[in-house]
Amino acid sequence: MKFWINVVFLFAISGRLFAADPSAVSLIEAMEQTLWSDSNHGSYVMRIESEYWTRELQLEAWMDRPDHTLIRIHSPKKEAGVGSLRIGDAMWNYLPKVDRTIKIPPSMMLQPWMGSNFSNDDLVKESSFVDDYTHEVAGVDASGEVPVYRIVSTPRPDAPVVWSRLEFEVRADAIPVSVAYFGERDQLVKRLTYEQVKTMDGRRIPTLWTMVDADNPESRTVIRIETIQFDLPLDKSLFSLRRLRNPE
């Protein structure tokens, strides 16, 4: 597998490192590889904060790109066993308390997942940044040790997305800094920021992801990566309705 280092080249000039003019598409592709690779399995803590309350979910997730995602809640006890499964463009949620599997219609993909600031689509990644948008480098901040590129992404005419545009900040080493989501009236709806870069399973990744609503900064969701492994051989039977209902 070609990783982002094959996409983004760095060279030395006057004792400093500068990016060798990567294209917008190569930066987005490299960013997606940095975050998810071809497959991954990890454990996460999701903290959902509102003006009046805070709650935490302990999650486990598997992803086999581009078509399969499974997310399962392990705690708190009252939500343990709840799961979400995506196969291609279809998604289901399983509710163990009522032993019911619910298919999520396309119109609901942008609804909050478990009351968080992340949508169903944000978590299971039905839409693709690379396939559903065109990308253009709109600027670069070279003031730090690693240049940061601002990329404006607009949806392709036939793409099943609702954002009027996305604005990425991506470092030259393919580590994302932020993503801003704009609605139909070109208003900022929410922003995702990436922090606390650490080495996990041999690669440098941001381990703290924070999604904040633009119109209510007190409403936010923080995802902390506890463990993650990349490029695992995942059994396809893992991504099935049977396994969604009956984890083994």
C-alpha positions as CSV (number, residue, x, y, z in Angstrom):
1,M,0.0,0.0,0.0
2,K,1.2,3.4,-0.9
3,F,1.0,5.7,2.1
4,W,1.0,9.5,2.2
5,I,4.8,9.7,2.2
6,N,4.6,8.6,-1.4
7,V,2.3,11.5,-2.2
8,V,3.8,14.4,-0.3
9,F,7.5,15.1,-0.7
10,L,9.6,17.4,1.5
11,F,12.8,18.9,0.5
12,A,15.4,21.1,2.4
13,I,15.9,24.7,1.5
14,S,18.2,26.9,3.6
15,G,18.0,24.4,6.5
16,R,14.2,24.4,6.6
17,L,11.6,21.9,5.2
18,F,9.0,23.0,2.6
19,A,6.3,21.1,0.8
20,A,6.9,20.5,-2.9
21,D,3.6,21.9,-4.2
22,P,1.3,19.0,-3.5
23,S,-2.1,19.1,-5.3
24,A,-5.3,19.5,-3.4
25,V,-6.5,16.0,-4.3
26,S,-3.2,14.4,-3.2
27,L,-3.4,16.2,0.2
28,I,-7.0,15.0,0.8
29,E,-6.2,11.5,-0.3
30,A,-3.2,11.4,2.0
31,M,-5.2,12.9,4.9
32,E,-7.8,10.1,4.5
33,Q,-5.0,7.5,4.5
34,T,-3.5,9.1,7.6
35,L,-6.8,8.9,9.5
36,W,-8.3,5.6,8.3
37,S,-5.9,3.8,6.0
38,D,-7.5,0.9,4.0
39,S,-8.8,-0.8,7.2
40,N,-8.7,-0.1,10.9
41,H,-9.9,-1.2,14.3
42,G,-9.9,1.0,17.4
43,S,-11.4,1.9,20.7
44,Y,-12.6,5.4,21.5
45,V,-14.2,7.6,24.1
46,M,-16.8,10.0,22.9
47,R,-17.7,12.9,25.2
48,I,-20.9,14.8,24.3
49,E,-21.2,18.2,26.0
50,S,-24.1,20.5,26.1
51,E,-25.0,23.6,28.0
52,Y,-26.6,21.6,30.8
53,W,-25.1,18.1,30.8
54,T,-22.2,15.9,29.7
55,R,-22.1,12.2,29.0
56,E,-19.4,9.7,27.8
57,L,-19.7,6.7,25.5
58,Q,-17.0,4.0,25.2
59,L,-16.9,2.9,21.6
60,E,-15.3,0.2,19.5
61,A,-15.2,0.6,15.7
62,W,-14.1,-1.4,12.6
63,M,-13.7,0.1,9.1
64,D,-12.9,-1.7,5.9
65,R,-12.8,1.1,3.3
66,P,-14.5,2.1,1.2
67,D,-17.7,0.1,1.9
68,H,-17.9,-1.2,5.5
69,T,-18.1,0.3,8.9
70,L,-19.2,-1.1,12.2
71,I,-19.5,0.9,15.5
72,R,-20.5,-0.6,18.8
73,I,-21.1,1.1,22.2
74,H,-19.7,-0.8,25.2
75,S,-20.7,1.7,28.0
76,P,-22.5,3.2,29.8
77,K,-24.5,0.2,30.7
78,K,-27.9,1.6,29.5
79,E,-26.5,2.0,26.0
80,A,-24.2,-1.0,25.8
81,G,-24.7,-3.1,22.7
82,V,-26.1,-0.3,20.6
83,G,-24.5,-0.6,17.2
84,S,-24.3,1.0,13.7
85,L,-23.5,-0.8,10.6
86,R,-22.8,0.5,7.1
87,I,-22.5,-1.6,4.0
88,G,-22.1,0.5,0.9
89,D,-24.8,3.2,0.9
90,A,-27.0,1.4,3.4
91,M,-26.9,1.9,7.2
92,W,-28.6,0.2,10.1
93,N,-28.8,0.9,13.9
94,Y,-29.4,-1.9,16.4
95,L,-31.2,-1.2,19.7
96,P,-30.7,-4.1,22.0
97,K,-33.2,-3.0,24.6
98,V,-36.0,-3.6,22.1
99,D,-34.1,-6.1,20.0
100,R,-34.8,-4.0,16.9
101,T,-32.7,-3.3,13.8
102,I,-33.6,0.0,12.1
103,K,-32.6,0.9,8.6
104,I,-31.5,4.5,8.3
105,P,-32.9,6.3,5.2
106,P,-30.5,8.5,3.2
107,S,-32.4,11.6,4.4
108,M,-31.3,10.8,8.0
109,M,-27.6,10.4,7.3
110,L,-26.9,14.0,8.5
111,Q,-28.9,13.5,11.7
112,P,-26.9,13.4,15.0
113,W,-25.4,10.1,15.9
114,M,-26.5,9.2,19.5
115,G,-27.2,12.9,20.2
116,S,-23.7,14.0,19.4
117,N,-22.4,16.7,17.1
118,F,-21.2,14.1,14.7
119,S,-23.7,13.0,12.1
120,N,-24.4,9.4,11.0
121,D,-22.4,10.1,7.9
122,D,-19.5,11.6,9.9
123,L,-19.1,8.4,11.8
124,V,-19.7,5.7,9.3
125,K,-18.2,7.7,6.3
126,E,-20.7,6.9,3.6
127,S,-19.7,10.0,1.7
128,S,-16.1,10.3,0.4
129,F,-14.2,13.5,0.4
130,V,-12.2,12.4,-2.6
131,D,-15.0,11.1,-4.7
132,D,-17.8,13.5,-3.9
133,Y,-15.9,16.8,-4.0
134,T,-13.6,18.7,-6.2
135,H,-10.6,20.3,-4.4
136,E,-8.5,23.5,-4.8
137,V,-5.6,24.8,-2.8
138,A,-6.7,28.3,-1.7
139,G,-3.6,29.2,0.4
140,V,-0.7,28.0,2.5
141,D,0.6,29.0,5.9
142,A,4.4,28.4,5.8
143,S,5.1,30.1,9.1
144,G,5.5,26.9,11.1
145,E,7.9,24.0,10.8
146,V,5.4,22.2,8.6
147,P,3.3,24.1,6.0
148,V,-0.4,24.1,6.4
149,Y,-2.6,24.1,3.3
150,R,-6.1,25.5,3.1
151,I,-8.2,23.5,0.7
152,V,-11.7,24.5,-0.5
153,S,-13.8,21.6,-1.6
154,T,-17.1,21.9,-3.5
155,P,-19.5,19.0,-4.2
156,R,-19.6,17.4,-7.6
157,P,-23.0,17.9,-9.4
158,D,-24.2,14.4,-8.8
159,A,-22.8,13.8,-5.4
160,P,-25.2,12.8,-2.6
161,V,-24.0,15.5,-0.2
162,V,-25.7,18.6,1.4
163,W,-22.7,20.8,2.2
164,S,-22.3,23.8,-0.1
165,R,-18.5,23.5,0.5
166,L,-15.9,22.2,2.9
167,E,-12.7,24.0,4.0
168,F,-9.8,21.9,5.1
169,E,-6.6,22.8,6.8
170,V,-4.1,20.0,6.1
171,R,-0.4,19.9,7.0
172,A,2.1,19.0,4.3
173,D,2.7,15.7,6.2
174,A,-0.9,14.8,5.7
175,I,-2.0,15.4,9.3
176,P,-5.4,17.3,9.3
177,V,-5.8,20.5,11.4
178,S,-9.5,21.3,10.9
179,V,-12.5,20.9,8.6
180,A,-15.2,23.6,8.3
181,Y,-18.7,22.6,7.1
182,F,-20.8,25.1,5.2
183,G,-24.6,24.9,4.6
184,E,-26.8,25.7,1.7
185,R,-26.7,29.5,2.4
186,D,-22.9,29.3,2.6
187,Q,-23.1,29.7,6.4
188,L,-20.7,27.9,8.7
189,V,-22.6,25.1,10.4
190,K,-19.9,23.3,12.4
191,R,-16.1,22.8,12.6
192,L,-14.0,19.8,13.4
193,T,-10.6,20.3,14.8
194,Y,-7.8,17.7,15.3
195,E,-5.3,17.9,18.1
196,Q,-2.8,15.9,20.2
197,V,-0.8,14.3,17.5
198,K,0.7,11.0,18.8
199,T,2.3,7.9,17.3
200,M,-0.2,5.0,17.2
201,D,0.5,1.7,15.4
202,G,3.6,3.2,13.8
203,R,2.1,6.4,12.4
204,R,1.5,9.9,13.6
205,I,-2.2,10.8,13.9
206,P,-4.3,13.3,15.8
207,T,-5.9,11.6,18.7
208,L,-8.3,14.2,19.9
209,W,-11.2,15.3,17.5
210,T,-13.6,18.0,18.5
211,M,-16.8,18.9,16.6
212,V,-18.4,22.2,17.6
213,D,-21.6,23.8,16.4
214,A,-21.1,27.2,14.9
215,D,-24.2,28.7,16.4
216,N,-23.7,27.2,19.8
217,P,-20.1,26.8,20.9
218,E,-21.2,25.2,24.2
219,S,-22.5,22.3,22.1
220,R,-19.6,20.0,21.2
221,T,-18.5,16.4,21.0
222,V,-14.9,15.3,21.7
223,I,-13.6,11.9,20.4
224,R,-10.4,10.6,22.0
225,I,-8.7,7.7,20.3
226,E,-7.5,5.2,23.0
227,T,-6.1,2.5,20.7
228,I,-6.1,1.9,17.0
229,Q,-4.6,-0.6,14.5
230,F,-4.3,-0.1,10.8
231,D,-4.4,-2.3,7.7
232,L,-5.8,-5.4,9.5
233,P,-7.3,-8.3,7.6
234,L,-11.0,-7.9,8.7
235,D,-13.4,-10.8,8.0
236,K,-16.2,-9.6,5.8
237,S,-18.7,-11.5,8.1
238,L,-18.0,-8.9,10.7
239,F,-20.0,-6.4,8.6
240,S,-23.3,-8.2,8.6
241,L,-26.7,-7.7,10.2
242,R,-26.2,-11.0,12.1
243,R,-23.1,-9.7,13.7
244,L,-24.7,-6.3,14.4
245,R,-27.3,-8.0,16.4
246,N,-25.1,-10.8,18.0
247,P,-21.5,-9.7,18.6
248,E,-19.2,-12.7,19.0
